[in-house]
Amino acid sequence: MVKVRRLGLFGGTFDPPHFGHVAALKAAARCGKFDHLLVTVAGDPYLKNADVRPAALRLAMAHAAFDDLALVEVTDLEIRRLGPSYTIDTVRELLEGVDTVDLIVGADLATQLDRWHEAEVLRELVAVGIVPRPGSATVAPEGWRCYEIPMDPVDLSSTYIREMVPGFENLGEFLPASVIPLFEGARG
């Protein structure tokens, strides 16, 4: 097995994973900076409200959405860990087996990095690849090593999809076909 030197870490709640997430991972794979892209599904997303679907379902949806993408592996690493899902814990664990870990975040989240758990330590351990988002400037927070991952912004969010009227006929506009039955089954 080839040693992974530079790992891209793309974490999230993925409730549900949508075409914006797919586009971000494809752009990260195309940018040439990574040997491997790891998708981590937050077990207990401490910065989100408690109204998220069970972790096992979100993991299944992430596998359905991302398993066929180049360089991408979906992991249950954060789901197996008890308590809140902190990126710093994941990065520390991953750095035991790879040379570098870069976070991949949307421009809307980049400005929030200083609010993350142990942000001052995380800032020293990672670089941050920022994916453009409509309506969010690609701004590197002060003190962080950041760069832009080039792609056309996708105007889509998991919150928007969750708040749609149940039975909406055109989920295929927003979600990979393999995700739709899992998502619809969870909507009741």
Secondary structure, 3 states (H helix, E strand, C coil): CCCCCEEEEEEECCCCCCHHHHHHHHHHHHCCCCCEEEEEECCCCCCCCCCCCCHHHHHHHHHHHHCCCCCEEEECHHHHCCCCCCHHHHHHHHCCCCCEEEEEEEHHHHCCHHHCCCHHHHHHHEEEEEECECCECCCCCCCCEEEECCCCCCCCCHHHHHCCCCCCCCHHHCCCCCCHHHHHHHHC
